[in-house]
Amino acid sequence: MKTKTILMTIAGLVVANAAFAQDAANAAAHTSGLDLGGLGAGLGLGLAALGGALGQGKTAGAALEGIARNPAAYDKVFTPMIIGLALIESLVLYAFVIAFTKIK
């Protein structure tokens, strides 16, 4: 059992070194001077905001239509709608954070 653990550790170290060497080679090969990080972050954030806005509009519209058809269902519809809107907004905020952490 101990021999297997040692062999797995050695194999992991060999693979990790090869992966780090590959990253260094890619970084050296892809230094063209053209930085597209800002463009990618802007496009990603714009798409996330568009998707979030469409999702929130559809959610609110469906909830309001349900409440209009059955006003007694207000308590059963309103709270899940607010939770759904908060979750949709959190996805847009995650995209915002990811976009700005990817800019170099």
C-alpha positions in Angstrom: 0.0 0.0 0.0 2.9 2.3 0.8 4.6 1.6 -2.5 1.4 2.5 -4.4 1.1 5.8 -2.5 4.7 6.7 -3.3 4.3 5.8 -7.0 1.1 7.9 -7.2 2.9 10.9 -5.6 5.8 10.7 -8.0 3.4 10.4 -11.0 1.5 13.4 -9.7 4.6 15.5 -9.4 5.7 14.5 -13.0 2.4 15.4 -14.5 2.2 18.7 -12.5 5.7 19.7 -13.8 4.7 19.0 -17.4 1.5 21.0 -17.0 3.4 24.0 -15.6 6.0 23.8 -18.3 3.2 23.8 -20.9 1.6 26.9 -19.4 5.0 28.7 -19.6 5.4 27.7 -23.2 1.9 28.9 -24.1 2.5 32.2 -22.3 5.7 32.7 -24.2 4.1 31.8 -27.5 1.0 34.0 -27.1 2.5 37.3 -26.3 1.4 39.2 -29.4 0.8 42.4 -27.5 -3.0 42.4 -28.3 -4.9 42.3 -24.9 -8.4 41.1 -25.4 -9.2 40.6 -21.7 -11.2 43.9 -21.5 -13.2 43.1 -24.6 -14.0 39.6 -23.3 -15.0 40.9 -19.9 -17.2 43.5 -21.5 -18.9 41.1 -23.8 -19.4 38.5 -21.0 -20.8 41.1 -18.6 -23.1 42.4 -21.3 -24.4 39.0 -22.2 -24.9 38.2 -18.5 -26.8 41.4 -17.9 -29.0 40.8 -21.0 -29.8 37.3 -19.9 -30.5 38.4 -16.3 -32.8 41.2 -17.5 -34.7 38.8 -19.8 -35.0 36.2 -17.0 -36.2 38.8 -14.4 -38.7 40.3 -16.8 -40.2 36.9 -17.6 -40.2 35.8 -14.0 -41.9 39.0 -12.8 -44.4 38.9 -15.7 -45.4 35.3 -15.0 -45.8 36.0 -11.3 -47.9 39.1 -11.8 -50.1 37.3 -14.3 -50.6 34.5 -11.8 -51.5 36.9 -9.0 -53.9 38.8 -11.4 -55.7 35.6 -12.3 -55.9 34.5 -8.6 -55.4 37.2 -6.1 -55.6 34.7 -3.2 -52.4 33.1 -4.4 -50.4 36.3 -3.7 -48.7 34.8 -0.6 -47.8 31.6 -2.4 -46.4 33.4 -5.5 -44.7 36.5 -4.2 -42.1 34.9 -2.0 -40.8 32.4 -4.5 -40.7 35.2 -7.1 -38.5 37.4 -4.9 -36.2 34.4 -4.2 -36.0 33.7 -7.9 -35.2 37.3 -8.8 -32.5 37.3 -6.2 -30.9 34.2 -7.6 -31.1 35.6 -11.1 -29.4 38.8 -10.0 -26.7 36.8 -8.1 -25.8 35.1 -11.4 -25.2 38.4 -13.0 -23.1 39.5 -10.0 -21.0 36.3 -10.3 -20.4 37.2 -14.0 -19.4 40.7 -12.9 -16.9 39.3 -10.4 -15.5 36.7 -12.8 -15.2 39.3 -15.6 -13.1 41.6 -13.5 -10.9 38.9 -12.0 -10.0 37.7 -15.6 -8.8 41.2 -16.7 -5.0 41.3 -16.4 
